[in-house]
């Protein structure tokens, strides 16, 4: 009750501040609308800008398979107060999920990812906010708001962005300060007592010298889940998620700029809601396999533990970006420091629902917490001339230090472990325009990556240290075959550094270690704009091999979390992105990806569940029954994925418009674990959104109704391989109304 009252007070205060700013600053001035697209003649597709090479370029001129989410798409995705996992499926080949509520998301691109739920887990997909890597899984959950664009860069990106990018990058760029006065605000109310308020104010402090921008977002939801064990209604599921960003841009001369930014987040919410015995056969559905059974009720759980499944986190980041333009080159320095502190607690076995094949004889009540500090420093020099040669060289330093504490409120006893990571790198990239239509680009990066682990309290395993040094490289050829079509080929190598997993120390087992994984990727693609730039068709085909791929064997009858290396992994597929400006008022986009992955290791065996129907070959290994997983797909790697959007506008008068916007995502059949079973996989999943409204004064204000998960799909997003076929699912349908202004 107090959390809800605090949220209402925060929304009221935010509304008051934004209203005051609007009256004080909304003078007749050009509205800042820093889109990910550049203006185009009426009836043509807008130019899409990407920063895959650390400079702004036309997507059609870059040898990379990428998808760009602009402001309108991002606004629709998060209109129902969703967290960052709402990005799943919004770009072909992208999957995002989490078993830690609104923190610790897990990203997958082209099938490469990591199912590890520990707060020290590493991932082969890197997330960057304003060119700063958010390495820890809790930092990767920082809310997306007031952004210019979200770029999904598929395939290895190791030469310019460092280790831990063999799968790709999700790159978030915020709107930067401008000397044009601007005010933007959006307020929505929706079902389940969902409220979202986003606002930004910016402008000049000293003309042409000092500008600012302040943005904030608060998302709240009321409790909506009943606890059938205690008999209480609407006692779980609520949250208040507040985030803000303040930026100050200092431009003492035409050549120099200094951008200081501060990001802050305060989350008081809920962990993931695990649901016991909801997969597989049940009393009334004996022939059921992987579908949700009669035990499933989205609005009800049966928790005898978990302390309300609470999650509380605070994150803080400060970044200083300085640049100076010399004749022929630009020097850039990015210094950043981030912290993340918080905890989440959950009834991991899904509660006291004994109907079904599995039963946990004790409350599986666990809390994990983190106290993290991350510091990064990057310095690079890049050419800024217009000749045939372009280049950039630089250095990067990374340091993190954090404690992870695991507490079992009946079992296990509290344990605190410490992880440190220090890495540095030197990198360079050179591009040369060989002819008017042919360009070659090559990059090289040397990285040294060291990690250390020790138990701070509660157990006594020996300290562990790992390290590696590697060269990443890539080379691409980009050729214009006509004024409107290009082809490219790219070969790239990237690596993910060694990893230490210490969560099993809390369960009286030693930490596990995975050595570095190395990926070599081969890619060919095409880019085209047809029909007088009314049709954009881009596509790519790829093949990659991963030496010593890192996987996480989770759960099993022993409920362990252990890192392993397979001998080899392999993936291949195709991706397609299309945009169709059918008329000046009607725009359609379509993306499709096919991705085939395979684990290749004849001798690799992992633990299995105690009650599910394992379909892999099994045999006793050291007295424990294990499954041999050679030939299985990577976990959480659907073969098919796709997205679709359509927007139709009806002009009204000289400056108004009625519009309808819809967006849909599709993720095909997915295996959730390393081994295959009849229960722990999902059929195809589809979710759609709809927004209908009116925009006036050339888009300066808007009123709309919206819906997320409009067909109210019940989709299994992940499972807990424990002893009772536990799963977690997507959010229900959210219907609401919103109003926004932008001056």
C-alpha positions as MATLAB code, in Angstrom:
seq = 'XXXXXXXXXXXXXXXXXXXXXXXXXXXXXXXXXXXXXXXXXXXXXXXXXXXXXXXXXXXXXXXXXXXXXXXXXXXXXXXXXXXXXXXXXXXXXXXXXXXXXXXXXXXXXXXXXXXXXXXXXXXXXXXXXXXXXXXXXXXXXXXXXXXXXXXXXXXXXXXXXXXXXXXXXXXXXXXXXXXXXXXXXXXXXXXXXXXXXXXXXXXXXXXXXXXXXXXXXXXXXXXXXXXXXXXXXXXXXXXXXXXXXXXXXXXXXXXXXXXXXXXXXXXXXXXXXXXXXXXXXXXXXXXXXXXXXXXXXXXXXXXXXXXXXXXXXXXXXXXXXXXXXXXXXXXXXXXXXXXXXXXXXXXXXXXXXXXXXXXXXXXXXXXXXXXXXXXXXXXXXXXXXXXXXXXXXXXXXXXXXXXXXXXXXXXXXXXXXXXXXXXXXXXXXXXXXXXXXXXXXXXXXXXXXXXXXXXXXXXXXXXXXXXXXXXXXXXXXXXXXXXXXXXXXXXXXXXXXXXXXXXXXXXXXXXXXXXXXXXXXXXXXXXXXXXXXXXXXXXXXXXXXXXXXXXXXXXXXXXXXXXXXXXXXXXXXXXXXXXXXXXXXXXXXXXXXXXXXXXXXXXXXXXXXXXXXXXXXXXXXXXXXXXXXXXXXXXXXXXXXXXXXXXXXXXXXXXXXXXXXXXXXXXXXXXXXXXXXXXXXXXXXXXXXXXXXXXXXXXXXXXXXXXXXXXXXXXXXXXXXXXXXXXXXXXXXXXXXXXXXXX';
ca = [
       0.000    0.000    0.000;
       2.818    2.381    0.899;
       4.653    1.549   -2.344;
       1.551    2.349   -4.347;
       1.031    5.634   -2.493;
       4.678    6.600   -3.066;
       4.269    5.869   -6.770;
       1.206    8.092   -7.027;
       3.027   10.901   -5.247;
       6.003   10.499   -7.591;
       3.758   10.639  -10.663;
       1.974   13.716   -9.347;
       5.279   15.435   -8.623;
       6.621   14.502  -12.044;
       3.490   15.785  -13.753;
       3.777   19.091  -11.900;
       7.426   19.546  -12.855;
       6.756   18.738  -16.501;
       3.777   21.042  -16.665;
       5.791   23.890  -15.198;
       8.591   23.222  -17.647;
       6.167   23.170  -20.541;
       4.697   26.581  -19.667;
       8.103   28.050  -18.942;
       9.999   26.730  -21.969;
       7.492   26.009  -24.721;
       8.203   29.170  -26.673;
       7.861   29.102  -30.445;
      11.005   27.129  -31.263;
      11.916   24.209  -33.456;
      11.134   21.040  -31.554;
      14.056   18.723  -31.037;
      13.207   15.450  -32.656;
      16.454   13.559  -32.980;
      15.233   10.539  -34.869;
      17.171    7.491  -35.989;
      16.056    8.474  -39.480;
      16.745   11.505  -41.636;
      14.032   13.448  -43.425;
      13.032   12.219  -46.879;
      10.769   13.598  -49.613;
       7.101   12.783  -49.105;
       6.287    9.245  -50.144;
       9.871    7.985  -49.812;
      11.510    5.971  -47.057;
      13.652    7.945  -44.644;
      17.382    7.323  -44.462;
      18.329    5.082  -41.517;
      21.403    6.154  -39.574;
      23.578    3.622  -37.707;
      26.746    3.917  -35.642;
      28.053    0.376  -36.081;
      31.503    1.777  -36.980;
      31.502    4.383  -34.163;
      30.461    7.117  -36.604;
      27.098    8.060  -38.120;
      26.532    6.328  -41.465;
      23.688    5.360  -43.749;
      22.635    1.786  -42.971;
      22.682    1.075  -46.719;
      26.438    1.854  -46.818;
      27.614   -0.384  -43.965;
      28.717   -4.028  -44.183;
      26.670   -5.159  -41.209;
      23.366   -6.952  -40.689;
      21.442   -4.541  -38.482;
      17.949   -3.596  -37.405;
      17.083   -0.133  -36.098;
      14.231    0.617  -33.721;
      13.195    4.262  -34.010;
      11.380    6.390  -31.449;
       7.873    5.483  -32.569;
       8.610    1.754  -32.429;
      10.271    2.000  -29.024;
       7.388    4.071  -27.689;
       4.922    1.403  -28.789;
       6.999   -1.457  -27.373;
       7.143    0.083  -23.893;
       3.702    1.740  -23.839;
       2.423   -0.959  -21.486;
       5.257   -0.263  -18.986;
       7.250   -3.283  -20.114;
      10.882   -3.831  -19.170;
      13.814   -4.405  -21.503;
      12.756   -7.998  -22.237;
       9.968   -6.460  -24.362;
      12.650   -6.161  -27.075;
      12.415   -9.923  -27.689;
      11.588  -10.566  -31.327;
      11.537   -6.891  -32.306;
      14.513   -7.564  -34.592;
      14.913  -10.826  -36.516;
      17.243  -13.144  -34.638;
      16.949  -11.273  -31.303;
      15.629  -12.950  -28.170;
      15.572  -11.513  -24.628;
      14.281  -13.150  -21.449;
      14.837  -13.086  -17.715;
      14.089  -15.241  -14.701;
      14.971  -12.320  -12.419;
      11.968  -10.060  -12.987;
      12.839   -6.608  -14.313;
      16.583   -7.106  -13.750;
      19.280   -9.433  -15.138;
      17.965   -9.962  -18.689;
      19.560  -12.559  -20.966;
      20.156  -11.573  -24.604;
      20.508  -13.897  -27.605;
      21.423  -13.002  -31.202;
      21.637  -15.621  -33.951;
      21.092  -18.249  -31.263;
      24.128  -17.303  -29.189;
      23.375  -16.394  -25.585;
      23.613  -17.675  -22.040;
      20.868  -19.197  -19.900;
      22.812  -18.614  -16.662;
      20.592  -16.901  -14.064;
      23.442  -15.983  -11.705;
      24.174  -12.293  -11.135;
      27.801  -12.913  -12.184;
      26.878  -14.461  -15.528;
      28.638  -13.366  -18.706;
      26.912  -13.132  -22.074;
      28.075  -13.121  -25.731;
      25.719  -10.201  -26.494;
      26.942   -6.812  -25.320;
      24.614   -3.962  -24.331;
      25.864   -0.384  -24.711;
      24.234    2.811  -23.496;
      25.706    5.932  -25.113;
      28.867    4.022  -26.087;
      29.419    2.642  -22.566;
      29.328   -1.115  -22.119;
      26.891   -2.325  -19.442;
      28.652   -5.577  -18.704;
      26.892   -6.962  -15.649;
      23.474   -8.505  -16.177;
      21.832   -6.143  -13.687;
      23.146   -3.074  -15.537;
      21.799   -4.456  -18.819;
      18.292   -4.000  -17.452;
      18.550   -0.198  -17.277;
      15.260    1.190  -18.683;
      15.073    2.462  -22.258;
      13.543    5.961  -22.430;
      14.155    9.287  -24.185;
      16.230    7.545  -26.826;
      17.310    8.446  -30.316;
      17.531    4.859  -31.564;
      18.177    1.259  -30.580;
      20.537   -0.585  -32.905;
      20.646   -4.380  -33.050;
      23.955   -5.314  -34.696;
      24.020   -8.999  -35.600;
      27.207  -11.032  -35.745;
      30.675  -10.542  -34.183;
      31.541   -6.933  -33.328;
      34.789   -7.616  -31.507;
      37.237   -5.208  -33.125;
      35.534   -1.934  -32.191;
      33.470   -2.982  -29.166;
      35.653   -5.504  -27.344;
      35.328   -8.973  -25.905;
      31.955  -10.512  -25.128;
      30.456   -9.493  -28.485;
      30.714  -12.719  -30.551;
      26.929  -12.788  -31.027;
      26.358   -9.067  -31.535;
      25.397   -5.842  -29.810;
      22.275   -4.057  -28.612;
      23.278   -0.397  -28.767;
      21.089    2.284  -27.140;
      21.671    5.959  -27.950;
      19.861    8.596  -25.914;
      18.719   11.989  -27.211;
      21.516   14.478  -26.590;
      21.246   18.100  -25.393;
      20.518   20.786  -27.972;
      20.347   24.571  -27.955;
      16.798   24.336  -29.312;
      14.317   24.561  -26.446;
      12.284   21.367  -26.194;
       9.738   19.794  -23.888;
       8.342   16.283  -24.280;
       5.982   14.353  -22.014;
       3.841   11.244  -22.247;
       1.364    9.916  -19.694;
      -0.559    6.643  -19.954;
      -3.056    4.749  -17.799;
      -3.766    1.087  -18.454;
      -5.219   -2.095  -17.031;
      -3.783   -3.731  -13.896;
      -3.404   -0.219  -12.451;
      -0.534    0.378  -14.868;
       0.731    3.959  -15.110;
       3.642    5.265  -17.140;
       4.972    8.816  -17.196;
       7.916    9.886  -19.345;
       9.173   13.417  -19.765;
      12.153   15.416  -20.974;
      13.175   19.062  -20.891;
      16.123   20.558  -22.740;
      17.527   23.758  -24.090;
      20.253   26.347  -23.943;
      21.838   27.684  -20.760;
      24.459   29.783  -22.532;
      23.845   30.294  -26.234;
      26.016   28.026  -28.406;
      28.150   27.150  -25.365;
      26.158   25.265  -22.724;
      23.031   23.128  -23.227;
      21.183   20.663  -21.029;
      18.647   17.846  -21.205;
      16.887   16.158  -18.296;
      14.650   13.144  -18.836;
      12.786   10.843  -16.462;
      10.476    7.864  -16.553;
       8.329    6.203  -13.930;
       6.419    2.966  -14.532;
       4.093    1.476  -11.941;
       1.716   -1.439  -11.727;
      -0.608   -2.527   -8.948;
      -0.639   -5.972   -7.361;
      -2.753   -8.279   -9.528;
      -1.740  -11.865   -8.682;
      -3.584  -13.891   -6.022;
      -1.807  -16.242   -3.633;
      -3.874  -19.409   -3.480;
      -1.786  -20.821   -0.630;
      -2.583  -17.954    1.758;
      -5.992  -17.162    0.289;
      -5.069  -13.520   -0.365;
      -6.220  -11.749   -3.530;
      -4.198   -9.160   -5.490;
      -1.124   -9.312   -3.237;
       1.696   -9.866   -5.759;
       2.955   -8.512   -9.068;
       3.156   -4.761   -8.475;
       6.190   -2.568   -9.066;
       7.473    0.991   -9.217;
      10.382    1.526  -11.609;
      11.837    5.043  -11.698;
      14.753    6.175  -13.880;
      16.227    9.525  -14.794;
      18.994   10.934  -16.962;
      20.604   14.373  -16.789;
      23.004   15.605  -19.471;
      25.078   18.763  -19.831;
      26.795   19.637  -23.129;
      29.665   22.134  -23.069;
      30.997   23.361  -26.439;
      33.675   25.966  -25.736;
      34.606   26.105  -29.435;
      33.553   24.681  -32.780;
      36.177   21.967  -32.374;
      35.687   20.921  -28.748;
      32.795   19.377  -26.831;
      32.321   17.852  -23.394;
      29.178   15.862  -22.574;
      28.522   14.941  -18.945;
      25.672   12.564  -18.168;
      24.254   10.955  -15.051;
      21.836    8.000  -15.048;
      19.917    6.760  -12.020;
      17.357    4.022  -11.429;
      15.333    2.952   -8.402;
      13.293   -0.246   -8.737;
      10.888   -1.524   -6.096;
       9.165   -4.443   -7.719;
       8.688   -8.151   -8.077;
      10.888  -11.043   -9.031;
       9.798  -13.479  -11.701;
       6.724  -15.504  -10.778;
       7.527  -19.187  -11.083;
       4.580  -21.541  -11.503;
       4.835  -25.125  -10.296;
       3.698  -28.163  -12.288;
       2.199  -26.127  -15.133;
       3.945  -28.064  -17.922;
       3.390  -31.615  -19.025;
       0.801  -34.213  -18.074;
      -1.660  -33.607  -15.248;
      -4.623  -35.428  -13.776;
      -7.109  -34.184  -16.382;
      -4.591  -33.836  -19.248;
      -2.609  -37.099  -19.242;
      -1.536  -36.689  -22.871;
      -0.228  -33.139  -22.481;
       3.451  -32.556  -23.283;
       4.950  -29.072  -23.367;
       1.765  -27.012  -23.199;
       0.421  -25.212  -20.151;
      -1.879  -27.566  -18.295;
      -4.867  -27.194  -15.973;
      -2.654  -26.191  -13.042;
      -1.871  -22.922  -14.795;
      -3.738  -19.788  -13.814;
      -2.037  -16.563  -14.852;
      -3.710  -14.633  -12.027;
      -2.851  -17.089   -9.234;
       0.177  -18.714   -7.634;
       0.495  -20.917   -4.543;
       3.455  -19.470   -2.659;
       4.380  -20.795    0.762;
       7.675  -18.875    0.721;
       9.505  -16.125   -1.136;
       8.648  -13.211    1.130;
       6.397  -11.703   -1.528;
       8.899  -12.226   -4.392;
      10.308   -8.745   -3.891;
      13.047   -7.135   -5.971;
      14.760   -3.873   -5.018;
      17.583   -2.330   -7.048;
      19.378    0.981   -7.360;
      21.690    1.739  -10.277;
      23.828    4.792  -10.873;
      26.062    5.746  -13.767;
      28.148    8.828  -14.549;
      29.845    9.346  -17.918;
      32.102   12.072  -19.287;
      32.580   12.157  -23.068;
      35.076   14.657  -24.436;
      35.928   15.215  -28.097;
      38.248   17.505  -30.008;
      38.402   17.876  -33.780;
      41.890   18.347  -35.166;
      42.551   18.890  -38.849;
      42.071   15.396  -40.239;
      41.209   13.517  -37.049;
      38.931   13.586  -33.983;
      40.097   12.610  -30.508;
      37.396   11.107  -28.243;
      37.625   10.107  -24.583;
      34.816    8.280  -22.737;
      35.143    7.863  -18.968;
      32.368    6.098  -17.090;
      31.606    4.684  -13.658;
      28.524    2.602  -12.822;
      27.214    0.977   -9.674;
      24.438   -1.527   -9.093;
      23.134   -2.575   -5.715;
      20.080   -4.607   -4.858;
      18.468   -7.969   -4.312;
      15.654  -10.182   -5.517;
      13.931  -12.978   -3.653;
      11.704  -15.702   -4.979;
       9.797  -18.886   -4.306;
      11.885  -20.684   -6.915;
      10.062  -24.005   -6.893;
       6.778  -22.283   -7.766;
       5.125  -22.718   -4.408;
       3.157  -25.360   -2.597;
       1.159  -26.794   -5.502;
       1.574  -30.548   -5.220;
      -0.740  -31.450   -8.111;
       1.546  -32.862  -10.770;
       4.559  -35.074  -11.270;
       6.945  -33.234   -8.958;
       7.047  -32.103   -5.352;
       9.705  -30.130   -3.442;
       9.739  -31.274    0.195;
      11.047  -27.926    1.525;
      10.387  -24.230    0.745;
      12.788  -23.241   -2.037;
      13.080  -19.656   -0.828;
      16.208  -17.937   -2.151;
      17.489  -14.373   -2.309;
      20.414  -13.184   -4.419;
      21.924   -9.721   -4.001;
      24.738   -7.773   -5.635;
      26.956   -4.814   -4.764;
      28.824   -3.809   -7.932;
      31.201   -1.126   -9.184;
      32.241   -0.868  -12.849;
      34.731    1.601  -14.350;
      35.564    1.988  -18.039;
      37.884    4.274  -19.979;
      38.129    4.517  -23.757;
      40.303    6.790  -25.877;
      40.172    6.726  -29.656;
      41.346    8.826  -32.588;
      39.342    8.645  -35.823;
      39.821   10.263  -39.202;
      37.334   12.982  -40.098;
      38.371   13.767  -43.660;
      36.536   13.010  -46.881;
      39.261   11.133  -48.761;
      39.269    7.462  -49.769;
      41.059    6.426  -46.542;
      39.255    6.251  -43.188;
      40.747    4.946  -39.967;
      40.498    4.855  -36.212;
      42.736    3.574  -33.418;
      42.204    3.448  -29.691;
      42.545    1.834  -26.309;
      40.035    0.542  -23.768;
      40.201   -0.303  -20.061;
      37.558   -2.151  -18.033;
      37.384   -2.923  -14.320;
      34.597   -4.363  -12.203;
      34.392   -5.546   -8.603;
      31.270   -6.988   -7.034;
      29.950   -9.194   -4.262;
      27.114  -11.657   -4.780;
      25.301  -12.937   -1.699;
      23.001  -15.957   -1.809;
      20.634  -16.493    1.119;
      18.344  -19.463    1.590;
      15.800  -18.672    4.259;
      15.603  -22.304    5.283;
      18.407  -23.697    3.095;
      21.215  -23.038    2.125;
      23.068  -20.865    4.675;
      24.167  -17.379    3.537;
      27.267  -17.203    1.332;
      28.979  -14.109   -0.109;
      31.419  -14.419   -3.002;
      33.506  -11.773   -4.741;
      34.192  -11.408   -8.474;
      36.742   -9.063  -10.021;
      37.420   -8.499  -13.718;
      40.162   -6.403  -15.265;
      40.592   -6.107  -19.025;
      42.353   -3.795  -21.450;
      42.524   -3.642  -25.215;
      44.123   -1.888  -28.172;
      42.160   -1.679  -31.404;
      42.210   -0.228  -34.885;
      40.178   -0.156  -38.075;
      41.080    0.958  -41.602;
      38.768    1.433  -44.568;
      39.745    2.294  -48.132;
      37.612    3.226  -51.135;
      39.418    1.217  -53.828;
      37.158    2.442  -56.600;
      34.031    4.544  -56.815;
      31.956    1.431  -56.132;
      34.260   -0.810  -54.057;
      35.339   -0.357  -50.427;
      37.445   -2.624  -48.188;
      37.488   -2.421  -44.372;
      39.594   -4.328  -41.865;
      39.883   -4.250  -38.096;
      42.110   -5.727  -35.394;
      41.855   -5.741  -31.602;
      44.118   -7.175  -28.913;
      42.476   -7.867  -25.534;
      43.802   -9.132  -22.232;
      41.062  -10.310  -19.864;
      41.619  -11.448  -16.244;
      39.067  -12.570  -13.658;
      39.372  -13.617  -10.013;
      36.983  -15.179   -7.499;
      37.071  -15.782   -3.774;
      34.576  -16.551   -1.029;
      34.148  -13.575    1.265;
      32.059  -15.374    3.906;
      30.019  -18.497    4.560;
      32.116  -21.218    2.875;
      35.745  -22.097    2.256;
      36.567  -23.068   -1.377;
      39.953  -22.032   -2.703;
      40.228  -18.772   -4.692;
      40.100  -19.107   -8.490;
      41.766  -16.970  -11.144;
      41.464  -17.177  -14.920;
      42.771  -15.083  -17.769;
      43.236  -14.979  -21.500;
      44.587  -12.757  -24.245;
      43.212  -12.809  -27.753;
      43.226  -11.074  -31.109;
      39.867  -10.223  -32.703;
      39.808   -9.364  -36.376;
      37.432   -8.740  -39.242;
      37.593   -7.867  -42.909;
      34.758   -6.833  -45.211;
      34.239   -5.895  -48.839;
      31.344   -3.635  -49.806;
      30.437   -3.094  -53.468;
      27.828   -0.852  -55.078;
      26.358   -2.772  -58.004;
      24.063    0.108  -58.951;
      22.859    3.435  -57.572;
      20.256    1.588  -55.504;
      21.811   -1.796  -54.667;
      24.936   -3.069  -52.927;
      26.414   -6.374  -51.857;
      28.938   -7.172  -49.164;
      30.970  -10.021  -47.707;
      32.458  -10.163  -44.235;
      34.638  -12.549  -42.248;
      35.006  -11.876  -38.528;
      36.538  -13.470  -35.460;
      35.590  -12.600  -31.882;
      35.845  -14.128  -28.423;
      34.165  -14.233  -25.040;
      36.562  -14.213  -22.119;
      36.812  -16.990  -19.533;
      34.115  -17.087  -16.874;
      33.845  -18.173  -13.237;
      30.540  -19.354  -11.810;
      30.383  -19.371   -8.009;
      26.722  -19.790   -7.128;
      27.092  -23.491   -6.332;
      29.381  -22.572   -3.436;
      26.176  -21.820   -1.525;
      25.142  -25.442   -2.136;
      28.464  -26.906   -0.907;
      29.984  -27.396   -4.372;
      33.136  -25.790   -5.760;
      32.957  -22.971   -8.332;
      33.043  -23.939  -11.990;
      35.080  -22.371  -14.774;
      34.597  -22.053  -18.529;
      37.491  -21.180  -20.778;
      37.231  -18.610  -23.565;
      35.010  -19.280  -26.558;
      36.026  -18.173  -30.054;
      33.698  -17.566  -32.975;
      34.559  -17.296  -36.654;
      31.713  -15.944  -38.772;
      31.237  -15.767  -42.538;
      28.537  -13.468  -43.881;
      27.307  -12.254  -47.257;
      24.526   -9.769  -47.742;
      22.760   -7.301  -49.970;
      21.191   -3.876  -49.478;
      18.786   -2.228  -51.876;
      16.315    0.610  -52.246;
      13.836    0.254  -55.068;
      10.818    1.963  -56.619;
      12.182    5.479  -56.165;
      13.131    4.712  -52.523;
       9.692    3.409  -51.646;
      10.953   -0.123  -51.003;
      13.964   -1.134  -48.931;
      15.126   -4.755  -49.049;
      18.159   -5.874  -47.024;
      19.260   -9.425  -46.385;
      22.148  -11.572  -45.180;
      23.208  -15.208  -45.045;
      25.744  -16.392  -42.488;
      27.623  -19.384  -41.175;
      29.640  -19.496  -37.969;
      31.581  -21.944  -35.854;
      32.294  -21.559  -32.141;
      35.325  -23.243  -30.642;
      34.818  -24.189  -26.968;
      31.380  -22.549  -26.685;
      30.432  -21.658  -23.122;
      27.171  -23.094  -21.838;
      25.505  -23.239  -18.440;
      24.096  -26.513  -17.179;
      21.309  -25.396  -14.861;
      19.072  -27.352  -12.544;
      18.862  -31.090  -12.875;
      18.045  -33.304   -9.932;
      20.975  -31.756   -8.040;
      19.776  -28.180   -8.711;
      23.291  -27.033   -9.654;
      24.460  -24.195  -11.908;
      27.681  -25.181  -13.633;
      29.678  -23.697  -16.483;
      30.818  -26.068  -19.197;
      32.594  -25.862  -22.536;
      31.376  -27.905  -25.459;
      33.902  -29.006  -28.045;
      32.286  -26.986  -30.833;
      29.130  -25.170  -31.853;
      27.790  -24.352  -35.277;
      25.149  -22.037  -36.657;
      23.878  -20.883  -40.010;
      20.921  -18.909  -41.244;
      19.446  -16.068  -43.245;
      17.985  -12.682  -42.278;
      15.702  -10.335  -44.148;
      14.586   -6.788  -43.360;
      12.093   -4.969  -45.558;
      10.326   -1.601  -45.516;
       7.527   -0.638  -47.907;
       6.220    2.918  -48.280;
       3.002    1.854  -49.961;
       1.738    5.429  -50.002;
       2.739    8.643  -48.174;
       0.277    7.618  -45.455;
       0.956    3.846  -45.318;
       4.236    2.267  -44.162;
       4.844   -1.461  -43.626;
       7.987   -3.157  -42.294;
       8.725   -6.870  -42.225;
      11.645   -8.833  -40.784;
      12.270  -12.579  -40.914;
      15.176  -14.741  -39.738;
      15.948  -18.452  -39.941;
      18.651  -19.702  -37.585;
      19.905  -23.277  -37.224;
      22.256  -24.050  -34.319;
      23.898  -27.263  -33.188;
      26.037  -28.387  -30.235;
      28.834  -30.659  -31.439;
      30.401  -32.773  -28.701;
      29.897  -36.544  -28.631;
      31.019  -36.890  -25.025;
      29.275  -33.931  -23.384;
      26.641  -34.994  -20.837;
      24.596  -32.848  -18.457;
      22.303  -33.422  -15.509;
      18.600  -33.874  -16.154;
      15.329  -33.263  -14.372;
      13.994  -35.892  -12.026;
      10.476  -36.111  -13.445;
      10.367  -34.867  -17.062;
      10.461  -36.994  -20.218;
      14.017  -36.692  -21.552;
      14.279  -37.490  -25.273;
      18.093  -37.465  -25.513;
      20.173  -40.605  -24.937;
      20.914  -41.004  -21.221;
      23.127  -43.178  -19.071;
      24.679  -43.245  -15.620;
      27.821  -41.151  -15.279;
      29.475  -41.297  -11.858;
      26.269  -42.661  -10.368;
      24.099  -39.845  -11.810;
      21.897  -40.164  -14.863;
      22.913  -37.681  -17.527;
      21.801  -36.744  -21.030;
      24.183  -36.629  -23.986;
      23.458  -33.451  -25.904;
      25.475  -33.817  -29.104;
      23.411  -32.447  -32.004;
      21.002  -30.445  -29.852;
      20.197  -26.797  -30.658;
      21.520  -23.989  -28.498;
      19.144  -23.106  -25.628;
      16.665  -20.273  -26.231;
      17.506  -20.222  -29.933;
      14.281  -20.404  -31.984;
      14.856  -21.422  -35.589;
      12.345  -18.892  -36.914;
      11.744  -15.348  -35.744;
      10.169  -12.288  -37.261;
       8.535   -8.942  -36.756;
       5.902   -6.927  -38.606;
       4.717   -3.322  -38.273;
       2.198   -1.247  -40.174;
       1.262    2.415  -39.823;
      -1.574    4.160  -41.659;
      -2.341    7.846  -41.294;
      -5.352    9.864  -42.438;
      -4.542   13.586  -42.778;
      -6.995   15.987  -41.134;
      -6.786   19.627  -42.179;
      -3.353   21.172  -42.571;
      -1.661   19.764  -39.469;
      -3.687   16.890  -37.984;
      -3.744   13.140  -38.517;
      -5.720   10.120  -37.429;
      -3.402    7.103  -37.316;
      -3.305    3.400  -36.565;
      -0.106    1.543  -35.746;
       0.306   -2.173  -35.132;
       3.391   -4.267  -34.386;
       3.826   -8.032  -34.050;
       6.668  -10.340  -33.077;
       7.074  -14.058  -33.687;
       9.442  -16.552  -32.067;
       9.323  -20.123  -33.321;
       9.758  -23.419  -31.524;
      12.382  -23.105  -28.799;
      14.241  -25.551  -26.568;
      14.909  -23.982  -23.169;
      17.680  -26.250  -21.862;
      20.817  -27.989  -23.098;
      19.066  -31.366  -23.106;
      15.795  -31.996  -24.903;
      12.622  -33.206  -23.234;
       8.938  -33.430  -24.009;
       8.097  -30.725  -21.471;
      10.836  -28.088  -21.438;
      10.340  -26.475  -24.831;
       7.895  -24.013  -26.346;
       5.878  -24.007  -29.504;
       5.700  -20.880  -31.609;
       4.984  -17.649  -29.718;
       3.337  -14.553  -31.143;
       2.427  -11.245  -29.562;
       0.970   -8.093  -31.048;
       0.326   -4.499  -30.170;
      -2.051   -1.842  -31.426;
      -2.158    1.930  -31.122;
      -4.948    4.150  -32.497;
      -4.982    7.898  -32.043;
      -4.967   11.447  -33.273;
      -1.927   13.706  -33.647;
      -2.308   17.464  -33.959;
      -0.152   20.462  -34.804;
       2.188   18.377  -36.990;
       2.744   15.826  -34.256;
       3.277   18.239  -31.377;
       0.543   16.569  -29.358;
      -1.156   13.193  -29.496;
      -3.939   11.231  -27.825;
      -4.231    7.490  -28.363;
      -5.572    4.188  -27.125;
      -3.209    1.219  -27.095;
      -2.955   -2.467  -26.305;
      -0.007   -4.798  -25.705;
      -0.324   -8.550  -26.148;
      -3.640   -7.671  -27.686;
      -4.704  -11.297  -28.209;
      -3.840  -12.127  -24.577;
      -1.451  -14.948  -25.474;
      -0.170  -17.260  -22.718;
       3.442  -17.823  -23.744;
       6.008  -19.818  -21.801;
       9.192  -17.718  -21.662;
      11.380  -20.061  -19.655;
      11.517  -22.947  -17.209;
      13.105  -23.942  -13.929;
      14.749  -27.344  -14.229;
      14.132  -28.338  -10.632;
      11.829  -31.171   -9.705;
       8.306  -30.049  -10.544;
       7.978  -28.779  -14.156;
       8.063  -25.118  -13.184;
       7.767  -22.355  -15.796;
       7.343  -18.588  -16.092;
       5.187  -16.777  -18.623;
       4.645  -13.452  -20.383;
       2.587  -10.496  -19.190;
      -1.184  -10.488  -19.803;
      -2.966   -8.154  -22.197;
      -2.587   -4.491  -21.239;
      -5.118   -1.959  -22.571;
      -4.813    1.752  -21.939;
      -4.911    5.345  -23.102;
      -2.150    7.888  -23.394;
      -1.530   11.532  -24.118;
       1.765   13.058  -25.201;
       3.097   16.495  -26.060;
       6.296   17.614  -27.763;
       7.334   21.209  -28.320;
];
